[in-house]
Amino acid sequence: MTSLSFFRQMLQDVRHQKLRTLLTVFGITWGTVSVSLLVAFGEGLQKRIEKNQHGLGENIVIAWPSRTSIPYQGLGKGRRIRVTEDDIAALRREIPEATFSGEHGRDKSTFRRERARLTPEISATSPIFAAMRNVIPASGGRYVDDLDLDRRRRVVFLGDKLKKDLFGDEEAVGKTVMLDNVPFLVIGVMEAKSQDSSYSGRDEGKAFLPDTTFRALFGERYVDNFIFQAEEASQVPEATRRVYEILGRRLKFDAKDEEAIGMWDTTEAEKFFRVFFGTFRAFLGIIGSFTLIVGGIGVSNIMYVVVEERTREIGIKLAVGAKPRFIQAQFLLETLTLTAAGGALGFLVTLGVIAVFPSQLDEYVGTPQASPLVIVTTAALLGIIGLVAGYFPARRASLLDPVVALKLA
């Protein structure tokens, strides 16, 4: 019965003070929308950038053989370092916790099909390269496999843009293209992906060949670069150290000579962005929280006005035996209910904005995401603000002296 009386009193107050209640709920609603939308947009932007980064690959390091900068065992500096497939095989054997793939590149060969003539970047690799670099075949096709390497098959895998330039809207898989007047069978086309960084051009415009076929056709012995991937980002520094150590032993250069093998550790950028976006989202959350706190202050002020208006009612209740905790609980319940109503409406507005957010903008700023963490955190903040905003007016009401309250009324 006590709870029922609480709600009856609250509904009566709402009917008598419609404008005041509306403004109170609106302040909380606006604060909730500010917090949740700002954090949701920050999270969406982070997911978009992570997706673009992973277009190049996850936890990978790209390495380029270069020239020594430190004398080693009587050999002078400036000596050119060349890496072969045998060296890549040695790395696979001695560092089993990482995956390795050599890569040969070429940009001087012409692809021809009917009237189309193009000179795209050619990348000759092993089958594992596709998984390491997130090169995913579209439905109906495949990437090069071990049998292609063993038999030195003349097959080619096309980036989606290169396929469009050569074949237009036609199906490409199973058809032939001429590479320097040598026929190659198209075995697959890359599924379109987001990629914001590269080291020899975007994958969408490349042609991928089996490395054995490439070496036989062009007489290439040394890799242009090689890629390795650790299972976890935390394993990359140790794998990098061992790569220098093993290749230094095999190719006669100092393992501390980082210029002998230039490396691009993509996990470093990911670490930076994780820290950056963690801070960025926290900043957005704090800015939005200030708006919510302002709304809470408004609720507290309004509840003080309610206490003043209902001084006579409070005095009568206390005079006939109502306990102070009953009065305090009544005002706290009203405050928390109004806060909850404003918060729920704010979440609905946020979800509505997310639902109608233009998909065309996803490529630039990502799609805002209201994750469970955002919702739980905002709800907890709402509860704290509602409790604090209602406590002091409720405490003041409960401490009124019945005689004084009746006289003031």
C-alpha positions in Angstrom: 0.0 0.0 0.0 2.9 2.3 0.8 4.4 2.0 -2.7 0.9 2.5 -4.2 0.5 5.7 -2.3 3.8 6.9 -3.5 2.8 6.5 -7.1 -0.6 8.1 -6.6 1.0 11.2 -5.1 3.5 11.4 -7.9 0.8 11.1 -10.6 -1.2 13.8 -8.8 1.9 16.1 -8.9 2.5 15.4 -12.6 -1.1 16.4 -13.4 -0.9 19.6 -11.5 2.6 20.5 -12.7 2.7 19.4 -16.4 5.1 22.0 -17.6 7.5 21.5 -14.7 7.5 17.8 -15.2 8.0 18.2 -19.0 11.0 20.4 -18.5 12.5 18.1 -15.9 12.2 15.0 -18.1 13.5 17.0 -21.1 16.6 18.0 -19.3 17.4 14.4 -18.4 16.5 13.2 -21.9 18.8 15.7 -23.5 21.7 14.8 -21.2 21.2 11.1 -21.9 21.1 11.6 -25.6 24.3 13.7 -25.4 26.2 11.0 -23.5 25.0 8.0 -25.4 25.2 9.6 -28.9 28.7 11.1 -28.4 30.1 7.8 -27.1 28.2 5.8 -29.8 29.7 8.0 -32.6 33.2 7.6 -31.1 32.8 3.9 -31.0 31.5 3.8 -34.6 34.5 5.9 -35.8 36.9 3.6 -34.0 35.4 0.5 -35.6 35.6 2.1 -39.0 39.3 2.9 -38.6 40.0 -0.6 -37.2 38.3 -2.1 -40.2 40.2 0.1 -42.6 43.5 -0.9 -40.9 42.7 -4.6 -41.0 42.3 -4.4 -44.7 46.1 -4.5 -44.8 46.2 -7.4 -42.3 46.1 -8.0 -38.6 49.3 -8.4 -36.4 51.5 -8.3 -39.5 55.0 -7.0 -40.1 56.2 -6.1 -43.7 59.9 -6.5 -44.1 62.1 -5.2 -47.0 65.7 -6.5 -47.5 67.9 -3.4 -47.8 71.6 -2.6 -47.1 73.8 -3.0 -44.0 74.7 0.0 -41.9 77.1 -1.8 -39.5 80.3 -3.6 -40.4 80.2 -7.3 -39.6 83.0 -9.9 -39.4 85.2 -8.0 -41.7 82.4 -7.1 -44.1 81.9 -3.4 -44.7 78.7 -1.5 -44.3 76.5 -0.7 -47.3 76.3 -4.3 -48.4 73.1 -5.3 -50.1 71.0 -8.0 -48.4 69.0 -10.4 -50.5 66.5 -12.8 -49.2 65.4 -16.0 -51.0 62.6 -18.5 -50.5 65.1 -20.7 -48.7 65.6 -18.0 -46.1 61.8 -17.7 -45.7 61.6 -21.5 -45.3 64.3 -21.3 -42.5 62.2 -18.6 -40.7 59.2 -20.9 -40.9 61.1 -23.7 -39.3 62.8 -21.7 -36.6 59.9 -19.5 -35.6 56.9 -21.8 -35.7 54.7 -19.4 -33.6 54.7 -17.0 -36.6 53.5 -17.3 -40.2 55.7 -16.2 -43.1 55.2 -15.5 -46.8 57.6 -14.1 -49.3 56.4 -11.6 -52.0 57.7 -10.8 -55.4 56.4 -7.6 -57.1 56.4 -6.3 -60.6 54.8 -3.3 -62.3 56.1 -3.5 -65.8 54.0 -6.3 -67.3 50.9 -5.7 -69.4 47.6 -7.4 -68.9 45.5 -7.6 -72.0 41.9 -8.7 -72.7 40.2 -7.7 -75.9 40.7 -3.9 -76.1 41.6 -3.5 -72.4 45.4 -3.0 -71.8 46.6 -2.4 -68.2 49.9 -2.4 -66.3 48.8 -3.3 -62.8 51.0 -4.2 -59.8 51.8 -7.9 -59.8 52.2 -9.7 -56.4 53.5 -13.3 -56.5 53.0 -15.0 -53.2 52.3 -18.3 -51.4 48.7 -19.5 -50.5 49.0 -18.3 -46.8 49.5 -14.7 -48.0 45.7 -14.3 -48.6 44.8 -15.1 -45.0 47.6 -12.9 -43.6 46.6 -9.9 -45.7 42.8 -10.4 -45.6 42.6 -11.0 -49.3 39.3 -12.9 -49.4 38.0 -14.5 -52.6 34.5 -13.6 -53.7 31.9 -16.3 -54.1 32.7 -18.7 -57.0 36.5 -18.2 -57.0 39.6 -19.0 -55.0 43.1 -17.8 -54.2 46.2 -19.6 -55.4 46.9 -23.0 -53.7 49.7 -25.4 -53.1 48.9 -27.3 -56.3 49.3 -24.2 -58.3 52.7 -23.7 -56.8 53.8 -27.3 -57.3 52.8 -27.4 -60.9 53.7 -23.7 -61.7 50.3 -23.2 -63.1 49.6 -20.0 -65.1 46.7 -18.8 -63.0 45.9 -15.3 -61.7 43.8 -13.9 -58.9 42.4 -10.4 -59.6 41.7 -7.5 -57.3 38.1 -6.4 -57.6 38.9 -3.0 -59.3 41.3 -4.7 -61.7 38.6 -7.2 -62.6 36.2 -4.4 -63.2 38.7 -2.6 -65.5 39.4 -5.8 -67.5 36.0 -7.5 -67.6 33.5 -4.8 -66.7 30.3 -6.4 -65.3 31.1 -9.8 -67.0 32.0 -12.9 -65.0 35.8 -13.2 -64.9 36.4 -16.6 -63.2 37.3 -19.3 -65.8 38.3 -16.8 -68.4 41.7 -16.0 -69.8 43.8 -12.8 -69.7 47.1 -12.3 -71.5 50.1 -11.4 -69.3 52.9 -10.3 -71.7 51.3 -12.4 -74.4 51.2 -15.5 -72.1 47.7 -16.8 -71.3 46.7 -16.9 -67.6 43.5 -18.4 -66.3 41.5 -16.3 -63.8 40.7 -18.4 -60.8 39.2 -15.8 -58.5 38.4 -12.2 -57.8 38.9 -10.4 -54.5 35.9 -9.5 -52.4 35.7 -5.7 -52.0 37.3 -4.5 -48.7 38.2 -1.3 -46.9 41.9 -0.5 -46.9 43.4 2.7 -45.8 47.1 1.9 -46.1 49.4 -0.1 -48.4 53.0 -0.5 -49.3 52.8 -1.1 -53.0 49.3 0.0 -54.0 45.8 -1.1 -52.9 45.0 -4.8 -53.3 41.9 -3.9 -55.3 44.1 -3.0 -58.3 46.6 -5.9 -58.1 47.0 -9.2 -59.8 48.2 -12.1 -57.7 50.2 -15.0 -59.1 51.8 -18.2 -57.7 55.3 -17.3 -56.7 56.8 -20.4 -58.4 55.1 -19.4 -61.7 56.4 -15.8 -61.4 60.0 -16.9 -60.8 59.9 -19.3 -63.7 58.4 -16.7 -66.0 60.5 -13.7 -65.0 63.6 -15.4 -63.7 63.4 -13.8 -60.3 65.3 -15.4 -57.4 65.1 -12.9 -54.6 61.9 -11.7 -52.8 61.1 -8.0 -52.9 59.7 -8.2 -49.4 58.3 -10.7 -47.0 55.5 -10.6 -44.4 55.2 -12.3 -41.1 52.3 -12.6 -38.7 52.2 -13.5 -35.0 49.2 -15.1 -33.3 49.0 -12.2 -30.8 50.2 -8.6 -31.1 52.3 -9.1 -27.9 54.4 -11.7 -29.7 55.5 -9.4 -32.5 58.5 -7.8 -30.8 60.0 -11.3 -30.0 59.3 -12.6 -33.5 60.9 -9.5 -35.0 64.0 -10.0 -32.8 64.4 -13.6 -33.9 63.9 -12.7 -37.6 66.9 -10.3 -37.3 68.9 -13.0 -35.5 68.2 -15.8 -37.9 68.6 -13.8 -41.1 71.7 -12.1 -39.6 73.3 -15.5 -39.1 72.3 -16.8 -42.6 73.1 -13.6 -44.5 76.1 -12.4 -42.5 75.0 -9.1 -41.0 74.7 -7.8 -37.4 71.4 -8.8 -35.8 71.2 -5.3 -34.3 71.4 -3.7 -37.7 67.8 -2.7 -38.3 68.7 -1.0 -41.6 69.7 -4.3 -43.1 66.0 -5.4 -43.0 63.6 -2.5 -43.0 60.3 -3.3 -41.1 56.9 -1.9 -40.9 55.2 -3.1 -37.7 51.5 -2.5 -38.2 50.7 -3.4 -34.6 52.3 -0.1 -33.5 49.7 1.9 -35.3 46.9 -0.3 -33.8 48.3 0.3 -30.3 48.4 4.0 -30.8 44.8 4.1 -32.1 43.6 1.9 -29.2 45.0 4.4 -26.7 43.9 7.4 -28.7 40.3 6.2 -29.1 40.1 5.1 -25.5 41.0 8.6 -24.5 38.8 10.1 -27.2 35.7 8.2 -26.1 36.4 9.0 -22.5 36.6 12.7 -23.4 33.3 12.5 -25.3 31.7 10.7 -22.4 32.9 13.4 -20.0 31.5 16.2 -22.2 28.2 14.4 -22.5 28.1 13.7 -18.7 28.4 17.5 -18.0 25.2 18.0 -19.9 23.6 15.2 -17.9 24.8 16.7 -14.6 23.3 20.0 -15.6 20.0 18.2 -16.2 20.4 16.6 -12.7 20.9 20.1 -11.1 17.7 21.2 -12.8 15.9 18.2 -11.3 17.2 19.0 -7.9 16.1 22.6 -8.1 12.7 21.6 -9.2 12.4 19.1 -6.3 13.3 21.9 -3.9 10.4 23.9 -5.4 8.1 20.9 -5.0 9.1 20.7 -1.3 8.2 24.3 -0.8 4.9 24.0 -2.5 4.0 20.9 -0.5 5.1 22.2 2.9 1.6 22.1 4.3 1.0 18.5 3.0 4.3 17.4 4.6 3.5 19.0 7.9 0.0 17.3 8.0 1.6 13.9 7.2 4.2 14.3 9.9 1.6 15.6 12.4 -0.6 12.5 12.0 2.3 10.1 12.5 4.1 9.7 9.1 7.8 8.9 9.7 10.5 11.1 8.2 11.9 8.1 6.2 8.4 7.8 4.5 8.6 11.5 3.4 12.2 11.1 2.3 11.4 7.9 0.3 8.4 9.6 -1.4 10.5 12.4 -2.8 13.4 10.1 -3.7 11.0 7.9 -5.6 9.5 10.8 -7.5 13.0 12.0 -8.5 14.2 8.6 -9.6 11.1 7.9 -11.5 11.4 11.2 -13.5 15.1 10.5 -14.1 14.3 7.0 -15.3 11.6 8.2 -17.6 13.9 10.9 -19.1 16.7 8.3 -19.4 14.5 5.8 -21.2 13.3 8.4 -23.6 16.9 9.5 -24.2 17.9 5.9 -25.1 15.0 5.6 -27.5 16.0 8.8 -29.2 19.6 7.6 -29.4 18.5 4.2 -30.9 16.3 6.1 -33.4 19.2 8.3 -34.6 21.4 5.3 -35.0 18.7 3.4 -36.9 18.2 6.2 -39.4 21.9 7.2 -39.7 22.8 7.4 -43.4 24.7 4.3 -44.5 26.5 6.4 -47.1 28.5 8.1 -44.4 29.7 4.8 -42.9 32.8 4.9 -45.1 33.9 8.2 -43.7 32.8 8.3 -40.0 31.5 4.8 -39.4 28.1 3.8 -38.0 27.4 4.9 -34.4 27.0 1.9 -32.1 25.2 1.8 -28.8 27.1 -1.0 -27.2 25.9 -2.7 -24.0 28.8 -1.0 -22.1 27.6 2.4 -23.3 24.0 1.7 -22.2 25.0 0.2 -18.8 27.5 3.1 -18.0 24.9 5.8 -19.0 22.2 4.0 -16.9 24.5 3.9 -13.9 25.4 7.5 -14.3 21.7 8.4 -14.5 21.0 6.5 -11.3 23.8 8.3 -9.4 22.7 11.7 -10.7 19.0 11.0 -9.9 19.9 9.7 -6.4 22.0 12.8 -5.6 19.5 15.2 -7.2 16.7 13.8 -5.1 18.4 13.1 -1.8 19.0 16.7 -0.6 15.4 18.0 -1.3 14.0 14.7 0.2 16.2 15.1 3.3 15.1 18.7 3.7 11.4 17.6 3.5 11.9 14.8 6.0 13.5 17.1 8.5 10.7 19.7 8.6 9.1 20.4 11.9 5.4 19.6 11.7 4.4 22.7 13.7 6.7 25.0 11.7 5.6 23.5 8.4 1.9 24.1 9.2 2.6 27.7 10.2 4.6 28.4 7.1 1.9 26.9 4.9 
